[in-house]
Each structure stands twice: as structure tokens, then as C-alpha cells.
Amino acid sequence: MEKIESVQNPNIKQWLKLKTKKGRQQQQAYLLDGWHLVKEALRAQIDLQIILVTAEFKYQAEFEELKSAPIKTIEVSAAIAKRLSENPAPQGIFAIAAISSEPLNIPAQISGGWLLLDSVQDPGNIGTMVRTADAAGFAGVVFGEKTADLFQPKVVRAMQGSQFHIKLFKGRLVDWITRFKQQQIPVFGTQVSPQAVSYRQIKAQANLALIMGNEGNGMTDQLLEMTDRNLYIPILGQAESLNVAVAAGILMFYLHRVD
């Protein structure tokens, strides 16, 4: 197995750039950090270009068992693992995953539950919502243009592998909403307003779109005007509001019916 010891190695310098949006765009790749993410990617047969492991990696036997395809594997030093990882205690395994160069167009026919993220910024919130959408049986998640990059390391880690089980798109939410309306799929907003109704007044359905807005500012006015119904979650105690990911979880499980 090839070994790399120095953090000054040209390849390591390139892979460190994957922590930046510019680096990911230039290399059309992103970094998976930790055994859980790498394991989920292997199980889902994601296109992994290279796997990096340290000599101290604990799950070598399980890794070899899962690695059915001939993926290039390089042993790296603990110092390199520390530089690559955002975890204070790196697990000692990483993978370089390819970003598809093919444009992900809006599907001609849409069905199922869809979560649309309108200018959501916090990586933890985004990851939690993607995981919850996966758990709630949603078909996909659409990252609006001003939502944080889905390949950002903190977002990737927070999604915990759900990104390999659910469709993820980036695009103009206006175009997506237009397509939903063309196919008579209801679009629900989540902005508190005089026209908003309690989510409990809505029946669960197989096909729907749910928009979650920015943590501080909520949904953009343009999208709010395009929704079929605007929903709120009644607050019974003294809390002013709910975290966006918590609210999304309540709504996704309540509104979506899996046939």
C-alpha cells in the first residue's frame, strides 16, 4: 500500500483544499471524514476516488470486507489525519468522493415528499433536516441558491450518510415550485403570517413540497407568494419559536403519507 507521511505532500495539499468551496469546485470532489460516512458510502456504492487510512484505524477488517471495488487506498500519517479532519479525535479514515459533473435537472415527473431549503445557513440544521427527510420517507431535498453548500464538511458530517439514501438537488426554488404546481402537488410554506393555518388542519398526503426558510429571516417573500398554504406550529409554552430543524421534523412526519 502506498504511504504518505508528510503534510507537505502535493496530494495532501490538494485534498486539504476540499475544505473550501473553491477547491471542491475545481476538483469536482469532496471529503468524507470518519468511518460511519465512508462505510455508508461504500454500502451505497458511491463513486469514491481514493480512500485514506491511518495505521491506527480500528475497523480495518470490516473496511476490507466492504471494499468490493478496487478503490485506491493510501496509508497516511496521524499528522495528516489531524489536518484533514475537523474532528478533534480523527477516526483515521477518509474518502475522496466525486461530485457528479452532470447537471441535476428537475425530474420530468415528481412524486413523494420534497423538502425545499430557502437560504438555510447552519450546517447542523441542514444535516438534521436531510437526515429527518430520509427518516420520514421523503423523496428528496432541494438546496436553494442561498442555502449553504451541501458538500461543505460540516454539512456532510451532519447528514450522517443520509445523503446517500435520498436525492439531493441544488437549484432555483422558483423553478421547482413552478414544476410542483404544474403537477398539482401542494406547496406548503412555513412563515408566520395572518394567513397561516395550523399544520393540524392539513391532511397527510403522499405528494407534497415543504419549504423551510432562513433561521433568522424566514422564507423569502417571492417564495411565500407562491405557496398553496402557509403553516405554523402552535406554541403551547413560553418559547418564542422552534428551531428550524425541529419544526421541519414535526411537519415532515405529520404531513407526509407513505403509501
Backbone as a ProteinNet text record, in pm:
[ID]
protein_1_A
[PRIMARY]
MEKIESVQNPNIKQWLKLKTKKGRQQQQAYLLDGWHLVKEALRAQIDLQIILVTAEFKYQAEFEELKSAPIKTIEVSAAIAKRLSENPAPQGIFAIAAISSEPLNIPAQISGGWLLLDSVQDPGNIGTMVRTADAAGFAGVVFGEKTADLFQPKVVRAMQGSQFHIKLFKGRLVDWITRFKQQQIPVFGTQVSPQAVSYRQIKAQANLALIMGNEGNGMTDQLLEMTDRNLYIPILGQAESLNVAVAAGILMFYLHRVD
[TERTIARY]
84.8	0	88.4	51.5	124.7	109.6	217.1	213.8	253.2	188	224.8	242.1	358.1	389.9	380.2	411.3	426	301.1	266.3	154.3	190.2	319.8	364.6	353.5	312.7	296.2	196.5	227.4	138.6	-4.9	-21.6	-157.2	-234.2	-164.8	-229.8	-272.1	-186.9	-220.8	-346.4	-357	-476	-600.6	-587.6	-704.2	-747.3	-651.3	-687.3	-773.7	-755.1	-834.8	-981.8	-1011.4	-1150.7	-1233.6	-1166.9	-1239.6	-1303.2	-1259.2	-1311.1	-1403.6	-1498	-1591.5	-1517.4	-1421	-1342.6	-1267.4	-1206.3	-1131.8	-1221.7	-1341.1	-1435.4	-1481.6	-1504.5	-1547.8	-1437.5	-1314.6	-1202.6	-1176.1	-1184	-1151.4	-1273.4	-1391.8	-1516.4	-1518.9	-1482	-1476.9	-1498.1	-1531	-1544.5	-1494.6	-1478.2	-1413.3	-1514.8	-1501.5	-1577	-1482	-1521.3	-1434.2	-1499.4	-1438.3	-1489.3	-1545.8	-1541.4	-1580	-1727.6	-1815.8	-1958.9	-1989.6	-1936.6	-1963	-1901.5	-1777.8	-1711.5	-1785.7	-1826.5	-1899.2	-2031.3	-2106.3	-2233.4	-2211.3	-2103.3	-2072.4	-2037.6	-1960.9	-1925.9	-2050.5	-2137.5	-2261	-2351.2	-2351.6	-2435.9	-2366.7	-2244.5	-2165.4	-2146.8	-2114.9	-2084.2	-1949	-1931.8	-1806	-1696.7	-1617.1	-1506	-1376.9	-1303.6	-1180.7	-1063.7	-1052.1	-939.2	-986.6	-931.7	-956.4	-823.5	-824.9	-705.6	-727.2	-631.5	-642.4	-511.3	-521.1	-400.7	-371.9	-250.3	-212.9	-293.7	-341.3	-414	-564.3	-613	-756.6	-809.9	-918	-965.3	-1043.8	-1108	-1203.8	-1152.5	-1024.2	-960.2	-1026.6	-1059.4	-1118.5	-1255	-1338	-1470.6	-1458.2	-1359.8	-1334.8	-1298.3	-1208	-1165.3	-1281.6	-1369.8	-1485.7	-1584.1	-1601	-1695.7	-1640.3	-1509.1	-1446.2	-1441.4	-1555.1	-1562.1	-1493.3	-1508.3	-1446.3	-1298.6	-1215.9	-1072.9	-1047.2	-1080.5	-1060.2	-918.3	-849.8	-712.7	-712.7	-627.5	-618.6	-476.1	-463.4	-332.3	-326.2	-215.3	-195.5	-135.1	-194	-143.6	-107	-22.7	22.6	-86.6	-70	-164.8	-166.1	-49.9	-40.5	-126.7	-126.1	-208.7	-356.5	-391.3	-530.5	-581.5	-494.7	-532.8	-561.5	-482.3	-501.5	-627.8	-654.5	-770.1	-902.3	-901.1	-1025	-1063.3	-1194.1	-1244.1	-1284.9	-1263.4	-1292.6	-1168.2	-1180.6	-1063	-993.7	-1070.1	-1013.1	-1046.1	-967.4	-996.6	-1003.3	-1094.5	-1109.2	-1006.6	-938.3	-830.6	-871.9	-985.8	-1025.4	-1099.6	-1065.7	-1125.3	-1149.1	-1237.5	-1255.6	-1273.8	-1219.8	-1241.6	-1353.6	-1467	-1584.5	-1604.4	-1641.2	-1661.6	-1793.2	-1792	-1914.1	-1954.5	-2075	-2119.6	-2113.4	-2056.1	-2046.8	-2175	-2263.3	-2388.5	-2486.4	-2549.5	-2646.8	-2766.8	-2808.2	-2924.4	-3049.1	-3111.3	-3230.2	-3351.1	-3452.1	-3575.8	-3637.6	-3672.6	-3731.6	-3858.1	-3878.4	-3997.9	-4124.7	-4119.4	-4231.9	-4185.6	-4258.3	-4220.2	-4326	-4281.2	-4375	-4307.8	-4388.5	-4335.5	-4325.2	-4261.2	-4240.9	-4109.2	-4110.4	-3989.7	-3970.8	-3848.1	-3812.4	-3730.3	-3771.6	-3701.4	-3639.2	-3510.1	-3437.7	-3411.4	-3475.3	-3468.5	-3372.3	-3248.5	-3147	-3112	-3121.9	-3082.7	-2930.3	-2872.7	-2727.5	-2655.2	-2716.9	-2645.7	-2624.9	-2499	-2472.8	-2543.9	-2550.6	-2617.6	-2765.7	-2829.4	-2971.6	-2994.1	-2908.7	-2923.1	-2907.4	-2802.5	-2778.5	-2892.6	-2944.1	-3056.1	-3179.7	-3205.5	-3323.7	-3310.8	-3191.1	-3171	-3190	-3133.7	-3149.7	-3296.1	-3367.7	-3508.7	-3592.3	-3559.1	-3629.4	-3610.3	-3490.6	-3460.8	-3546	-3547.6	-3622.9	-3773.4	-3822.3	-3966.3	-4010.9	-3918.4	-3954.1	-3970.6	-3909.6	-3917.1	-3835.2	-3875.6	-3805.5	-3677	-3676.5	-3557	-3557.7	-3442.1	-3422.5	-3360.6	-3413.1	-3360.5	-3295	-3167.1	-3092	-3109	-3175.1	-3189.7	-3055.6	-3052.2	-2926.3	-2851.8	-2924.3	-2858.3	-2844.6	-2875.2	-2855.2	-2709.7	-2656.1	-2515.4	-2483.9	-2359.1	-2312.2	-2331.4	-2396	-2424	-2299.1	-2186.1	-2062.2	-1964.9	-2007.6	-1926.6	-1903.3	-1780.1	-1750.3	-1847.6	-1887.5	-1978	-2117.4	-2160.8	-2290.4	-2283.8	-2175.7	-2157.2	-2158.9	-2087	-2081.4	-2218.1	-2289.5	-2419.2	-2525.3	-2510.7	-2608.6	-2592.7	-2476.6	-2453.7	-2485.4	-2461.9	-2482.1	-2618.4	-2713	-2845.8	-2838.7	-2732.3	-2716.6	-2700.4	-2667.2	-2651	-2781.7	-2884.7	-3010.5	-3126.3	-3104.4	-3212	-3157.6	-3243.9	-3198.3	-3173.9	-3058.4	-3024.8	-3003.5	-3066.9	-3054.8	-3014.3	-2950.6	-2927.1	-2998.1	-3065	-3132.7	-3217.5	-3282.2	-3370.8	-3504.3	-3538.4	-3661.5	-3785.5	-3777.5	-3890	-3922.6	-3818.9	-3840.1	-3900.4	-3852.7	-3906.3	-4052.9	-4084.7	-4223.6	-4314.9	-4266.2	-4343.4	-4373.5	-4273.6	-4294	-4394.1	-4382.2	-4478.9	-4621.5	-4638.9	-4772.1	-4824.3	-4734.3	-4774.7	-4829.4	-4776.8	-4819.4	-4920.3	-4976.2	-5079.2	-5034.9	-4909.2	-4855.9	-4858.4	-4923.5	-4933.1	-4797.3	-4780.5	-4656.5	-4689.7	-4627.1	-4654.1	-4537.3	-4570.3	-4470.5	-4474.5	-4379.1	-4369.5	-4340	-4406.5	-4383.2	-4502.6	-4478.2	-4588.5	-4646.1	-4775.2	-4842.5	-4991.3	-5067.2	-5211.9	-5283.8	-5229.8	-5294.2	-5254.4	-5158.4	-5108.6	-5213.6	-5213.1	-5304.4	-5222.4	-5280.5	-5212	-5189.6	-5071.3	-5040.7	-5139.8	-5207.3	-5302.5	-5428.8	-5448.7	-5565.2	-5541.5	-5420.2	-5383.9	-5380.8	-5438.5	-5435	-5301.7	-5256.6	-5133.7	-5155.2	-5051.3	-5062	-4933.5	-4947	-4832.2	-4736.3	-4790.9	-4708.7	-4721.8	-4610.6	-4613.1	-4473.6	-4470.1	-4344.1	-4355.1	-4250.2	-4246.4	-4124.5	-4146.1	-4035.6	-4000.6	-3872.5	-3823.1	-3730.8	-3753.9	-3680.4	-3558.1	-3493.4	-3372.1	-3396.4	-3293.5	-3306.2	-3351.8	-3303.6	-3337.5	-3448.2	-3449.6	-3539.8	-3658.4	-3660.1	-3770.3	-3762.8	-3877	-3883.8	-3875.4	-3824.4	-3822.8	-3965	-3995.3	-4130.7	-4175.1	-4082.9	-4118	-4170.3	-4103.4	-4146.6	-4275	-4286.2	-4405.6	-4531.8	-4518.8	-4632.5	-4672.2	-4581.4	-4607.4	-4666.6	-4670.1	-4717.2	-4869.2	-4916.4	-5060.6	-5119.3	-5048.8	-5089.1	-4964.5	-4983.1	-4873.4	-4905.2	-4812.6	-4840.7	-4763.2	-4821.2	-4747	-4769.3	-4678.1	-4689.3	-4727.4	-4843.7	-4883.5	-4781.1	-4744.5	-4653	-4737.9	-4724.9	-4808.5	-4744.8	-4613	-4543.3	-4500.4	-4390.4	-4344.8	-4235.4	-4189.5	-4083.9	-4134.1	-4045.4	-4083.7	-4098.8	-4012	-4016	-3946.9	-3954.4	-3886.5	-3765.2	-3664.2	-3551.5	-3604.1	-3545.7	-3595.8	-3592	-3489.8	-3479.7	-3584.7	-3612.7	-3717.2	-3853.3	-3880.1	-4007	-4021.4	-3913.8	-3917.2	-3949.4	-3891.4	-3915.9	-4061.6	-4119.8	-4261.2	-4348.6	-4322.5	-4406	-4387.7	-4265.4	-4242.3	-4312.6	-4299.4	-4362.8	-4515.5	-4566.2	-4711.8	-4775.5	-4712.1	-4775.3	-4761.6	-4655.8	-4626.8	-4686.4	-4764.2	-4820.4	-4745	-4689.1	-4618.8	-4715.9	-4747.3	-4843.2	-4780.6
-119.6	0	124.8	220.7	347.6	419.2	488.6	562.3	708.1	796.6	938.5	981.9	1037	1075.8	1226.2	1305.3	1449.7	1527.9	1626.5	1714.9	1808	1812.9	1896.1	1824	1699.9	1624.2	1696.5	1709.1	1782	1729.2	1597.3	1541.2	1582.6	1580.4	1621.2	1767.2	1850.7	1992.6	2010.1	1928.4	1933.6	1890.2	1782.2	1731.1	1824.8	1896.8	1995.5	2107.1	2133.7	2237.5	2198.1	2068.9	2024.3	2077.7	2136.9	2200.4	2332	2383.8	2510.4	2485.6	2575.4	2562.6	2570.3	2662.3	2677.4	2548.9	2489	2364.9	2252	2244.3	2139.1	2158.9	2284	2312.3	2280.5	2316.5	2292	2143.2	2067.7	1924.9	1836.4	1896.8	1821.2	1699	1726.6	1620.3	1682.3	1597.7	1644.4	1536.1	1573.2	1486.1	1422.7	1291.9	1221	1191.9	1227.3	1216.4	1125.1	1009.6	920.2	790.9	686.9	553.8	543.2	606.1	594.7	645.1	762.6	818.6	734	691	608.7	475.9	417.3	290.1	304.5	411.7	433.7	455.5	525.9	549.2	418.7	333.3	203.2	117.4	116.5	37.6	87.3	219.7	278.7	279.1	227.4	220.4	357.9	455	589.9	588.3	676.1	684.2	745.6	659	704	694.2	806	809.3	747.7	784.9	740.1	726.9	629.5	616.2	632.2	711.3	736.2	675.7	597.7	537.7	554.6	557.3	557.8	415.5	392.4	259	223.8	326.4	304.2	282.6	289.2	275.6	143.9	151.5	36.4	-68.1	-26.2	-116	-167.3	-198.9	-240.4	-365.1	-463.2	-588.1	-562.4	-483.6	-451.7	-369.8	-279.8	-197.6	-284.9	-378.1	-466.3	-551.6	-587.7	-669.7	-591.4	-462.9	-378.9	-329.9	-316.3	-256.5	-358.5	-374.7	-474.8	-425.7	-297.4	-242.7	-212.1	-214.7	-185.2	-35.2	17	160	180.9	277.6	305.6	347.1	282.7	311.9	352.6	461.6	514.6	524.9	480.6	497	634.4	708.4	841.5	846.6	942	955.8	1017.2	1003.3	1062.2	1214.1	1272.6	1418.3	1464.9	1387.8	1421.3	1407.8	1300.5	1278.9	1396	1447.8	1560.2	1685.4	1705.6	1822.2	1808.7	1688.3	1667	1672.9	1627.7	1613.7	1741.3	1761.4	1870.2	1815.8	1685.5	1619.8	1626.8	1670.6	1677	1541.8	1433.3	1298.1	1221.4	1240.2	1175.3	1023.7	963.3	817.5	746.8	823.3	763.4	706.4	750.2	708.4	822.5	841.5	946.9	890.4	954.2	917	1043.5	1041.9	1149.6	1102.8	1170.9	1131.5	1227.5	1173.4	1254.8	1331.4	1455.1	1532.8	1514.5	1470.2	1444.9	1572.2	1561.6	1677.1	1694.3	1594.6	1602.7	1694.1	1787.8	1875.3	1795	1822.1	1752.3	1835.1	1806.7	1880.7	1836.5	1922.4	1887.3	1766.8	1661.8	1544.1	1579.3	1510.6	1534.9	1501.2	1393.7	1354.5	1351.4	1420.9	1429.9	1360.2	1285.7	1224.3	1214.2	1192.2	1179.1	1312.7	1310	1431.4	1497	1629.4	1704.5	1818	1832.2	1940.3	2042.7	2169.1	2277	2369.5	2394.6	2476.6	2614.9	2714.1	2851.7	2933	2947.7	3030.3	2980.8	2851.3	2794.4	2790.1	2833.3	2850.8	2758.1	2720.6	2644.3	2498.9	2452.1	2314.7	2209	2231.1	2134.9	2124.3	2238.8	2238.3	2166.8	2196.5	2135.2	1984.1	1940.8	1797.5	1726.3	1788.2	1728.8	1717.5	1818.9	1815.3	1710.4	1694.6	1590.5	1452.2	1431.7	1302.5	1275.3	1379	1362.3	1335.9	1403.9	1378.3	1233.1	1183.1	1042.5	952	982.6	900.4	906.1	1020.3	1038.1	985.4	928.8	870.8	971	1089.6	1189.4	1143.6	1190.5	1152.4	1231.6	1359.3	1439.4	1571.2	1636.7	1768.6	1859.2	1981	2077.6	2192.1	2214.9	2324.1	2447.7	2550.5	2675	2742.7	2840.4	2904.2	2968.5	3019	3087.1	2998.6	2870.2	2775	2730.3	2698.3	2657.8	2539.7	2532.5	2429.1	2289.9	2202.2	2068.2	1982.4	2022.6	1945.5	2004.7	2110.8	2168.7	2061.6	2048.1	1939.7	1928.2	2040.5	2033.6	1986.4	2022.7	1975.9	1826.6	1784.2	1642.2	1557.8	1603.6	1527.8	1524	1636.7	1643.9	1558.1	1533.4	1449.8	1302.3	1263.9	1129.9	1015.4	1037.9	930.5	929.9	1010.3	1013.9	1068.4	1145.5	1198.9	1088.5	967.7	856	778.5	812.4	737.7	819.5	946.9	1037.3	1128	1172.2	1257.2	1399.3	1454.1	1591.8	1672.3	1788.5	1876.1	2015.9	2090.3	2233	2305.4	2415.5	2484.1	2601	2664.4	2778	2724.1	2762.3	2710.5	2756.5	2873.7	2922.8	2822.4	2769.7	2672.6	2542.8	2500.6	2377.2	2394.1	2507.3	2530.6	2534.3	2596.5	2600.1	2458.8	2369.4	2231.9	2158.5	2180.9	2118.7	2161.3	2290.3	2341.7	2284.4	2268.4	2209.3	2068.2	1999.2	1861.3	1851.6	1969.2	1976.1	1915.7	1936.9	1893.2	2013.2	2003.5	2118.4	2161.3	2292.5	2350.5	2424.1	2381.9	2441.1	2528.3	2650	2739	2730.6	2797.1	2786.9	2922.4	3025.3	3159.5	3202.7	3254.9	3304.1	3429.6	3427	3540.9	3531.5	3639.6	3634.7	3525.9	3490	3388.8	3245.6	3231	3097.1	3017.9	2885.3	2796.9	2693.1	2638.9	2534.6	2412.6	2353.6	2235.1	2122.1	2124.1	2017.9	2022.3	2132.8	2143.7	2078.5	2034.1	1975.2	1823.2	1756.2	1609.8	1560.2	1447.5	1386.5	1343.8	1357.7	1321.8	1260.6	1188.7	1116.9	1210	1313.6	1405.2	1547.1	1607.9	1744.6	1805.2	1937.6	2010.4	2098	2097.7	2175.5	2266.2	2396.7	2493.1	2536.2	2527.1	2578.3	2696.5	2806.6	2929.4	2949.5	3061.8	3100.6	3107.9	3071	3065.2	3197.2	3309.5	3438.3	3513	3501.9	3583.9	3508.5	3377.8	3300.9	3289.1	3264.7	3247.5	3381	3376.9	3497.1	3526.2	3655.1	3696.7	3634.1	3624.6	3569.8	3426.7	3345.8	3206.9	3198.1	3285.7	3285.8	3311.1	3396.2	3428	3310.2	3213.3	3100.7	2978.7	2979.9	2861	2846.7	2723	2697.3	2725.2	2681.9	2710.4	2743.1	2829	2865.7	2812.1	2736.5	2663.3	2718.6	2700.3	2729.4	2615.7	2604.4	2504.9	2578.9	2551.2	2621.9	2601.8	2710.8	2706.2	2705.4	2602.1	2588.4	2650.1	2656.9	2713.8	2857.1	2897.8	3036.2	3058.9	2951.6	2967.2	3054.8	3141.1	3232.3	3159.6	3061.1	2990.3	2855.6	2776.1	2646.9	2656.1	2577.4	2562.5	2512.7	2561.3	2527.6	2377.2	2309.1	2164.3	2088.2	2134.7	2071.8	2090.4	2212.8	2240.7	2155.6	2144.7	2064.2	1918.7	1866.9	1728.3	1702.9	1793	1779.1	1778.2	1873.3	1887.7	1772.6	1728.2	1619.6	1491.7	1455.8	1332.3	1344	1464.4	1481.9	1487.1	1558.8	1587.2	1476.8	1396.1	1300.6	1163.5	1115.3	980.7	890.1	783.5	687.5	576.6	564.9	462.7	323.8
0	0	0	-82.1	-86.2	47.8	90.3	216.3	193.4	266.1	265.2	410	440.8	578.7	602.8	499.8	520.2	480.3	562	529.4	413.8	378.7	267.2	133.4	135.5	11.5	-80.6	-211.2	-303.8	-305.7	-297.2	-296.5	-171.4	-58.8	66.9	58.5	1.7	-13.3	-98.7	-203.3	-288.8	-212.9	-136.7	-64.1	48.3	105.8	207.8	148.6	20.1	-46.6	-58.4	-40.3	-47.2	69.4	166.8	277	232	115.8	64.5	-54.2	-72.7	-185.2	-317.8	-326.3	-449.2	-481.7	-379.9	-400.2	-447.2	-389.6	-430	-574.1	-610.7	-747.5	-848.1	-813.7	-904.9	-923.7	-814.9	-821.2	-846.1	-840.8	-857	-763.6	-639.2	-538.2	-401.2	-303	-165.4	-71.2	55.6	153.3	248.4	268	371.5	486.4	606.4	723.4	827.1	853.5	957.5	902.2	985.2	942	905.5	981.1	951	810.2	774.7	642.5	531.8	551.9	450	433.9	546	542.3	466.7	495.2	426.2	276.7	242.3	100.5	29.7	96.3	38.2	18.3	117.3	106.9	-5.8	-25.4	-130.2	-266.2	-270.8	-394.3	-458.3	-372.9	-419.3	-490.4	-587.9	-662.9	-574.5	-512.6	-428.3	-508.3	-515.8	-594.6	-518.5	-391.5	-309.1	-165.4	-94.5	49.6	121.7	228	308.7	446.5	494	627.4	702.8	833.4	916.5	962.4	1007.6	1057.6	1181.6	1252.8	1378.3	1357	1233.8	1207.2	1263.7	1342.8	1421.4	1342.3	1233.7	1167.9	1033.4	1029.3	905	844.2	927.3	876.9	813.6	881.2	827.4	699.1	697.9	579.3	459.4	477.7	368.5	318.3	410	373.3	286.8	320.4	247.3	114.1	106.7	-11.9	-125.6	-193.7	-300.9	-428	-458.1	-579.3	-552.9	-657.4	-639.8	-624.2	-507.7	-481.7	-430	-487.4	-444.1	-297.3	-218.3	-74.9	-40.8	34.2	73	224.4	281.8	425.7	451.1	544.3	577.7	725.6	759	897.5	984.7	1115.7	1211.1	1198.1	1164.5	1148.2	1030.7	923.3	806.9	842.7	912.4	953.2	1036.5	1121.3	1207.2	1124.1	1018	931.8	846.4	799.8	712.9	788.3	913.3	989	1062	1077.4	1161.6	1297.4	1315.1	1442.4	1531	1656.6	1744.9	1762.2	1748.7	1759.1	1630.8	1524.8	1396	1408.9	1333.8	1337	1249.2	1165.6	1086.4	953.4	900.5	765.6	696.3	568.4	486.5	347	273.2	132.9	50.6	-69.8	-165.4	-257.5	-250.6	-329	-445.2	-558.9	-678.6	-670.3	-719.5	-738.3	-883.6	-906.6	-1043.6	-1126.4	-1245.8	-1335.5	-1417.5	-1411.4	-1485.8	-1412.1	-1485.4	-1419	-1370.5	-1247.3	-1192.1	-1221.8	-1333.4	-1373.5	-1291.3	-1289.1	-1219.6	-1290.3	-1216.9	-1281.2	-1359.4	-1470.5	-1552.3	-1474.5	-1397.9	-1313.4	-1168	-1082.9	-942	-857	-759.6	-665.2	-528.9	-426	-290.9	-219.5	-103.7	-25.6	-63	-70.4	-105.5	-6.3	42.3	134.1	57.6	63.4	-5.7	98.9	87.4	184.8	126.6	185.3	136.7	223.8	177.3	245.1	384.8	409.3	538.9	544.9	656.6	663.8	760.5	869.2	971.9	928.2	922.3	877.6	961.1	1092.6	1179.4	1148.6	1125.6	1089.3	956.5	859	726.7	736.8	805	818.9	888.6	995.4	1069.2	981.2	900.2	813.9	704	648.7	546.9	609	727.8	796.4	828.3	871.8	906.4	781.7	672.1	545.9	503.5	520	490.9	580.3	709.8	805.7	780.7	732.6	710.3	573.9	498.7	369.7	257.8	271.6	164.9	44.8	-73.3	-196.5	-215.2	-171.6	-195.2	-121	-125.6	-64.8	-170.6	-182.6	-278.8	-202.4	-229.7	-169.1	-256.8	-203.8	-278.7	-298.9	-388.1	-427.4	-310.4	-211.4	-99.7	23.8	8.5	118	117.9	234.8	246.6	154.8	111.3	18.5	78.3	3.7	56.8	70.1	7.7	18.9	121.4	190.4	298.1	405.9	457	552.3	669.4	728.3	843.6	803.2	683.1	633.9	604.6	538.1	504.9	631.6	733.5	859	927	925.1	993	924.2	794.6	723.6	758.9	811.5	865.9	769.5	640.4	543.7	478.2	529.2	466.4	324.3	294.5	159	55	99.4	5.9	-14.9	62.4	56.6	1.7	-21.3	-61.3	-171.2	-260.8	-371.6	-322.1	-357.5	-321.4	-449.1	-454.9	-571.2	-525.5	-616.6	-597	-711.1	-680	-789.6	-743.8	-841.4	-814.2	-762.6	-641.5	-582	-657.7	-720.2	-800.8	-911.4	-975.7	-1084.2	-1031	-914.9	-855.3	-817	-756	-715.1	-837.6	-944.2	-1068.8	-1117.7	-1111.3	-1155.7	-1064.4	-933.7	-841.9	-877.4	-904.4	-935.4	-1067.2	-1164.4	-1292.5	-1272.7	-1172.9	-1147.6	-1032.7	-996.2	-891.5	-758.7	-726.7	-597.6	-503.5	-387.2	-297.1	-242.2	-233	-181.4	-52	58	188.8	233.3	276.5	334.2	485.5	549.8	696.5	759.3	711.3	763.3	847.2	966.6	1049.8	984.5	956.9	893.4	925.7	902.3	930.3	850.7	734.7	650.1	687.7	776.9	811.1	888.5	867.5	939.9	1016.4	1121.6	1197.4	1107.9	1121.4	1040.4	1065.6	1181.3	1215.1	1129.1	1058.8	970.5	834.3	810.3	680.9	692.5	594.5	592.7	537.1	588.6	536.8	392.4	311.8	171.1	118.1	7.2	-48.7	-121	-186.3	-265.8	-211.9	-179.5	-128.4	-132.2	-124.8	-109.6	14.4	94.7	218.9	214.9	232.1	228.3	370	404.8	532.6	503.6	575.6	548.3	635.6	613.7	685.9	836.3	914.5	1060.1	1121.7	1069.3	1128.5	1056.5	923.6	843	783.6	798.9	743.1	591.8	530	385	311.9	189.9	107	58.6	40.2	2.5	-129.3	-224.8	-356.1	-345.1	-263.5	-247.4	-166.4	-67.6	17.5	-65.3	-165.4	-252.2	-341.4	-358	-448.6	-377.9	-245.4	-172.9	-181.9	-166.7	-164.7	-26.9	76.9	214.5	293.9	392.9	480.8	620.1	678.1	801.8	920.8	1038.7	1161.2	1260.3	1355.7	1462.5	1590.3	1648.7	1771.1	1883.4	1949	2063.5	2190.6	2271.1	2390.6	2514.7	2516.7	2631.8	2606.3	2669.8	2662	2557.7	2492.5	2391.8	2277.5	2229.5	2121.4	1988.5	1965	1836.8	1849.8	1742.1	1735.8	1644.4	1673.7	1582.4	1447.8	1337.9	1204.8	1178	1227.5	1204.5	1284.5	1406	1488.3	1421.4	1376.2	1308.8	1182.4	1106.1	983.3	1015.1	1122.9	1161.1	1195.5	1273.4	1310.1	1184.6	1095.7	976.2	878.2	859.1	763.3	805.8	932.1	978.6	982.4	1008.2	1015	876	783.8	655.1	552	564.1	456.8	484.8	390.3	399.3	303	353.2	268.4	231.7	104.1	59	63.7
[MASK]
+++++++++++++++++++++++++++++++++++++++++++++++++++++++++++++++++++++++++++++++++++++++++++++++++++++++++++++++++++++++++++++++++++++++++++++++++++++++++++++++++++++++++++++++++++++++++++++++++++++++++++++++++++++++++++++++++++++++++++++++++++++++++++++++++++

